[in-house]
Amino acid sequence: MAKNEKKASSSKLAHCLVLTYPGQGHINPMLQFSKRLQHKGIKVTFVTTHFFNKSLHRNSSPIPIALEAISDGYDEGGAAQAESIDAYLERFWQIGPQTLTELVEKMNASSVPVDCIVYDSILPWALDVAKKFGLLGATFLTQSCAVYCIYYHANRGFLKLPLTGNEILLPGMPPLEPQDMPSFVYDLGLYPAISDLVLKNQFDNIDKADWVLSNTFYDLEEGVVEWLGRHWSLRTIGPTVPSTYLDKQLEDDKDYGFSMFKQNNESCIKWLNDQAKGSVVYVSFGSMATLKIEEMEELAWGLKASDKYFLWVVRESEQSKLPENFSEETSQKGLVVNWCPQLEVLAHEATGCFLTHCGWNSTLEALSLGVPMVAMPQWTDQSTNSKYIMDVWKMGLKAPADEKGIVRREAIAHCISEILEGERGKEIRRNAGKWRNFAKEAVAKGGSSDKNIDEFVANLVCSKCL
Ligand SMILES: O=c1ccn([C@@H]2O[C@H](COP(=O)(O)OP(=O)(O)O[C@H]3O[C@H](CO)[C@@H](O)[C@H](O)[C@H]3O)[C@@H](O)[C@H]2O)c(=O)[nH]1
């Protein structure tokens, strides 16, 4: 009897499955959003793939969310086991819907049946699964609204590809040049499967989604949020940075919880503790970008030429591209690690600027922690993010590339010096402080993103009562 009573009361909880694509840049924002939902009384089950689930490193604090996995067809090795990214996506598309269906059936036979699936926008088939079961479906955008607005215009044929002319005018956005566009828009034919995914597939059924949730905040992208909001049930819910660094509503929420790579916590923080306030350049290109050997060399010698202290994350798979003797030659000034606790590093008072590839999470983290950026975009959404960092939010400088597309050491050293010591650096630091405050306000109680999450939660709970 006691058992049945428990079953009855728990079945009144609204239950969300949150399904993420297996990548660091996707799992971080969706897990943080899950924590906020759970904090507001929703039961959440966080779902990724079997291989990813097995291979993730758990960071210090335990993750307060139920975890489940589905198959992408590569349970033993994930995307690396596939012969190409195209092959991986094709198989995931075949197997994913079937194994997600099985998971929903399993949950529905439990005491907490599923009410809603929040899915990564690049897994749009999850909405079809949700609708098959009569569930609510919310697509989650892991990149900026500006980038989705560009993709939307390309998708609906309002932006003609290949691009012509030197100025692109889109609603709610500053005038853009071709090189400010996401790589899938200005460099057609590159990675056809991913290009299809971002330009076509993710928009196929977006009009049928009950909500479009975006990891941004209103003040950051006001014009474009307003415009997209006229087309979709768009709700901004970000920045999805752990609560300790922003509003502190969630107790002990210091890190994302999972890492694809083993991180080097102690040595990084110990090293930073020995450096002067605002003196260190933190360098990272996220979880995916791969640099050409020439680019890596220019970056290495650019850091040395800057004559500043630097903490550089070079993933294990990239280490062999470091110039010979570089670590020895720079050991007085630099520390090279495989992976680090990025949030702790950005929050550290020794960190003076962030040389970044401008992945959307890194951008939002720097913004939330008020750290000026040197932008070195590589591909996908990063060039658009770098345009906003430099010209719209004015909280960084984009390091210019030469005619071969390579950022040379002089340009790197110059941008670092401008930010850490130049007049422009002062203005950039003032703006960084301003954006940090706006980011905090958005997620704090009663802020624009907090209110949107409240509304989402209220709708879920209400749908449960009907
Ligand atoms: O040493 C490190 C380096 C990175 N991170 C974290 O890893 C995440 C990296 O995310 P992001 O900055 O978005 O970069 P990518 O991993 O490259 O993310 C991919 O996914 C993002 C969301 O779709 C896109 O914006 C990017 O362009 C795309 O490359 C961030 O949360 C970082 O805090 C660490 O914890 N330690």
Ligand as a Chemical Component Dictionary entry (heavy atoms), coordinates in Angstrom:
data_LIG
# 
_chem_comp.id                   LIG 
_chem_comp.type                 NON-POLYMER 
_chem_comp.pdbx_formal_charge   0 
_chem_comp.three_letter_code    LIG 
# 
loop_
_chem_comp_atom.comp_id 
_chem_comp_atom.atom_id 
_chem_comp_atom.alt_atom_id 
_chem_comp_atom.type_symbol 
_chem_comp_atom.charge 
_chem_comp_atom.model_Cartn_x 
_chem_comp_atom.model_Cartn_y 
_chem_comp_atom.model_Cartn_z 
_chem_comp_atom.pdbx_ordinal 
LIG O1  O1  O 0 39.590 22.771 -21.094 1  
LIG C1  C1  C 0 38.383 22.946 -21.283 2  
LIG C2  C2  C 0 37.851 23.445 -22.497 3  
LIG C3  C3  C 0 36.486 23.602 -22.607 4  
LIG N1  N1  N 0 35.675 23.265 -21.560 5  
LIG C4  C4  C 0 34.206 23.419 -21.690 6  
LIG O2  O2  O 0 33.780 22.834 -22.900 7  
LIG C5  C5  C 0 32.697 23.569 -23.449 8  
LIG C6  C6  C 0 33.031 23.858 -24.882 9  
LIG O3  O3  O 0 31.887 24.352 -25.539 10 
LIG P1  P1  P 0 31.972 25.420 -26.718 11 
LIG O4  O4  O 0 32.740 26.588 -26.295 12 
LIG O5  O5  O 0 30.573 25.705 -27.175 13 
LIG O6  O6  O 0 32.843 24.731 -27.828 14 
LIG P2  P2  P 0 32.718 23.304 -28.618 15 
LIG O7  O7  O 0 33.039 22.219 -27.714 16 
LIG O8  O8  O 0 33.586 23.490 -29.778 17 
LIG O9  O9  O 0 31.157 23.274 -29.039 18 
LIG C7  C7  C 0 30.492 22.942 -30.251 19 
LIG O10 O10 O 0 29.109 23.164 -29.935 20 
LIG C8  C8  C 0 28.732 24.519 -29.646 21 
LIG C9  C9  C 0 27.237 24.515 -29.341 22 
LIG O11 O11 O 0 26.493 24.041 -30.420 23 
LIG C10 C10 C 0 29.068 25.432 -30.821 24 
LIG O12 O12 O 0 28.767 26.767 -30.499 25 
LIG C11 C11 C 0 30.555 25.278 -31.162 26 
LIG O13 O13 O 0 30.896 26.094 -32.258 27 
LIG C12 C12 C 0 30.835 23.811 -31.468 28 
LIG O14 O14 O 0 32.181 23.624 -31.845 29 
LIG C13 C13 C 0 32.541 24.823 -22.590 30 
LIG O15 O15 O 0 31.406 24.703 -21.767 31 
LIG C14 C14 C 0 33.801 24.867 -21.751 32 
LIG O16 O16 O 0 33.607 25.377 -20.444 33 
LIG C15 C15 C 0 36.198 22.786 -20.383 34 
LIG O17 O17 O 0 35.457 22.500 -19.438 35 
LIG N2  N2  N 0 37.538 22.649 -20.281 36 
# 
loop_
_chem_comp_bond.comp_id 
_chem_comp_bond.atom_id_1 
_chem_comp_bond.atom_id_2 
_chem_comp_bond.value_order 
_chem_comp_bond.pdbx_ordinal 
LIG O1  C1  DOUB 1  
LIG C1  C2  SING 2  
LIG C1  N2  SING 3  
LIG C2  C3  DOUB 4  
LIG C3  N1  SING 5  
LIG N1  C4  SING 6  
LIG N1  C15 SING 7  
LIG C4  O2  SING 8  
LIG C4  C14 SING 9  
LIG O2  C5  SING 10 
LIG C5  C6  SING 11 
LIG C5  C13 SING 12 
LIG C6  O3  SING 13 
LIG O3  P1  SING 14 
LIG P1  O4  DOUB 15 
LIG P1  O5  SING 16 
LIG P1  O6  SING 17 
LIG O6  P2  SING 18 
LIG P2  O7  DOUB 19 
LIG P2  O8  SING 20 
LIG P2  O9  SING 21 
LIG O9  C7  SING 22 
LIG C7  O10 SING 23 
LIG C7  C12 SING 24 
LIG O10 C8  SING 25 
LIG C8  C9  SING 26 
LIG C8  C10 SING 27 
LIG C9  O11 SING 28 
LIG C10 O12 SING 29 
LIG C10 C11 SING 30 
LIG C11 O13 SING 31 
LIG C11 C12 SING 32 
LIG C12 O14 SING 33 
LIG C13 O15 SING 34 
LIG C13 C14 SING 35 
LIG C14 O16 SING 36 
LIG C15 O17 DOUB 37 
LIG C15 N2  SING 38 
# 
